Amino acid sequence: MNGLGNEFVVIDLRSSQKRITTEIAAQIADPKHGPGCDQVISIEHRDRDDIPFMGVWNSDGSEVGACGNAARCVGWLLMEETDLSEIEFYTLAGKLTAKRVSKTRISIDMGEPKFHWRDIPLAEQMDDTRFIDIKLGPIDKPVLWGPSAVNVGNPHCIFFVPDIETQALDRFGPLVENHPLFPERANVSVAQVNSKHSIRLRVWERGAGITKACGSAACATLVAAHRRRLCARKATITLDGGDLAVEWRDDNHIIMTGPFSFDGEDYLASDVL
């Protein structure tokens, strides 16, 4: 499946005893050995039988808390299966709620963002995570500095810049992802605020590299930009793969709406596991 250019292999394990491991996920994601994708997604019964669980593995095999673009895909699959227009499922980051907006668009309640340094998490105390102590370039004249940090299912580090096209995300993305300040690594974004309701975004995802889109990064960026008084509580986030509508509601929940597509091949689980 595909969510705004994010490519997924989705495996339904609810009736299987098999489980995805780091090694299996990395093999599936590698086009030399498997179907190839940005993330491997499982649908399974992990802790409770009444509500499905969505597992997320990046292309390096590391399991992560959430994936907003995959959540739209899984939400659509579960609603098609149950003939419902709204459904709940769980991730390592918590409960998500999917709603059908149209035939090709799904809305996801991504829950509440986390700002405390322990919840992101950061390796050291920082009282204001709107601006964290990371500098890139010469100490006396850094090229990038003072990004925001927020957790929306995953740790995110967002640099606000005048022009994202001039930023070498492929070079500094892995450095910031593995910065000592992030004990669980981080997704790294460069964001260009074009207006109160429009943001251009590029993302380096931990364990995956540069991807065409990242739903949780879009949510984290909207929240971080609003906290820095750069935008409104609702904006269109334009990624390389297309647009997401993101709203940080007054009840502190983030709602992300965007497209999905089922444009791949069907495999038997035994073929990829």
N, C-alpha and C positions, 0 to 999 in steps of 0.2 A: 504494500500500500504506500501511498504518498501523501504527505501533509505539507503543502507549500514548498515542495522541492526536497523535503526531508524524506528519505527513502527508508522503508521499514520492511522487515520480514516478521509477520505476525504469526505466532504459533499457539494454537489452542491445545492446552495440556489438561483441560478439566476432566477428561476421561482417560488420562494416561498416567502411569506411574513414573514416566521419564521426567527429568528436570534439566534445565539449562545450566551449564557450568561456565566458568570463565573461558575455558578452552573451547567449548562448543560454540559459545557466542562469537568468539573471535574467528573461528573457522567459518561460520555461517556468513559473517559480515565481510569476509575476504573474498572478492570475486574470483580469485584464483582457486579457491577450494569449495566455495558454496555459492548461493544465489547472489551474495553481495548486497550491502546496505549500509546506511549510517548507524542505525540501531536495530537490535533484535528485541522484539516485544513478545512477551508471553501473556496468555490469558489462562489463569489457573485458580484453583482453590488452595490458598496457602494457610490461612489461619481460621477461616470460617467458610461454611459451605453455602450460605445464603447469598453472599455478595461476592462477585468475581474480584480477583486480584490481577493487576497489570504489572508485570515485571519489565524492567528496562535495562538493557545492556548496551553500552557503547561499543564501537567497532573494535576497540582494544580488548574487549571482554569484561570490562569493569561494570559492575551493577550500580545503578544510580537511582535517585529517589523518584524522579518524575520526568515526563516529557510531554509538554503541552500539545505538540503536533501529533504525537502518537495517541494521546488521549482522545483527540477528535476521531481518529480512525477506529480505535477500540470502542468508543462510545457509539459510533454508527453501527459497527458490527453487532454489538449487544442489543441496540434498539431494533435493528432488522430482525434479530433472532426472536425477540420478545414481543414485537409489534407495539412497542411503547414509544412515546415521544420524549421521555426523560428517564434517565437511569443513573444509578450510583455504582461506583466500583472503587477499589482501594489501590494505593501504591505504597511504597516504602515511606513516602512523604505524607501520607494521609488519604482521606476520602476525597474523591472528585465526583462532581455531578455533571453529566452531559445532557444537553437539550438539543432537539432537532429544530433548526431555524428554517431550513429549506432543504431541497433534495441534495444540495451539494455543500451546505454550510452547517456546522455544528458549533454550539456554544459550550464552553467548559467553565465551571466554577472552580478556579484554581486554589481557592482557600485564602488564607490570610498571610501576608508577607511577614518575614521575621527580620528585625533590625538589630537586636542586641548582639554584641560581639560574640557571645557564647553560642548563640543560636545560628549564626551564619555558617560555620563557626570560624572565628579568627584565633590565631595562636597567642595573641596578647590583647590586653584590654584597650579598647578604644571607645570613648564615650559618645562620639558623634560619627556614626558609620556613613553619613552622607559624604564625608571626605576622609579617606583612610590614607595612611602614610606609605604610599608606594610612588616611587619616582623612577622614570626611565630616561636614560641618557646621562650626560655629565651632571655631577652632583651640584655644581654651581649654576647650571643652566639646563635643567631637565627638559626633554621633549614632551613627555606626558607626566602628569602628576595628579594627585588628589582624586582618584576615582571613588565612586560610591560602591558600597558592598551591601547586598541584601540576599536573603534566602527565599526563593520561591520554588520549593521542592528540591532545589539544588543551590549551592553557593554561586553567587554571581558577582562579578567585578566589572563595573561599567565606567569607561572613560568618555566624558563628553568633550567633543572636539568640533571645530568649525567646519571641517571637511573630512568625512570618513574615507574618501577615495585616496587621500594622500597618506593614509596610515598603513604601515607595513604589518598588518595583523598576523600574517603568516610567520613573521620573525619574532615579534614580542608576545604573541598569543601563548606559545608554550612556556615562555619564561614566567609570565604572570600566572598561568595555570598552576605551575609548580612552585610558586613563590612560598618561602617559609611562613608567611603570614596566613596561608591557607592550608591547614593540616589535612583537609579532605580534597585538596585541589579546587579549582574554580572554573566556571565558564567565564570567558573574557569577551567583553563587547566594546565596540566603539560606536557612539551614538551622536548623531547630528540633529539637533532640534531645529526644525525648519519653521515651525509656528507653534502656537499653543495646542494645536490639535494634530500635529504631523511630526513624526520622528523617523529618520532614516537610520537603519541599524545593520551592522555586520557582526557576526559572532564566531568566535573560536570556542568550540565545545570541548570540555575536558574529555579526554579519551577518544575523541573523534576528529578533532581538527576543525578547519573552516567548513561550515555547512551552509546550505542555501537558506535555512531558516531554523529558528529555535524558539518555540512557543514560550517556554519559561523565561528565556532571556528577554523576549518582548514584554512580558508582564513585569519583570524586574526593572527593566528600563523605564517603563511608564511610571512606576512607583518612585523610582529614584529621581527621575526628572521632576516629578511633582513635588517631592520633598525638598528639592533644590530650587523650587519656584520657577522652573523652566517651562512647564506646560500645565495644561488642565488635568483633571482627573480622568478624562477620556480622550483618546487620540488614536489615529491610524499609525501603526508601526509598519514601515516599509522595509522588508528584508530582500535579500537577493532573489528569493523565490516568490515574492509577492507580498500582499498586504494582510495584516491582522488588525482587527478592531479590539482594543483593550480598554477596559474601564475599571478603575479602582473605586468601588462603590463606598458610600458613606458608612456601610456596615463593616468595612475593612476587607471585604472579599474582592478578589480580582476576577473579572469575567473576560474571557478571551474568546473571540468568535472568528472563525475562518473556514476555508475550504478543506476538502480531503478528496482523495480519489483512490479507486481500486484499479490499478493499471498494471498489475504484475501477473505472474502465473500462479496457479494453485499447485501446491506440493502436498504430498502426504508427509505427516510428521516424521515418519521413518526415513523419508528421503533426505531430510536435513539434520536429523538427530542420529 
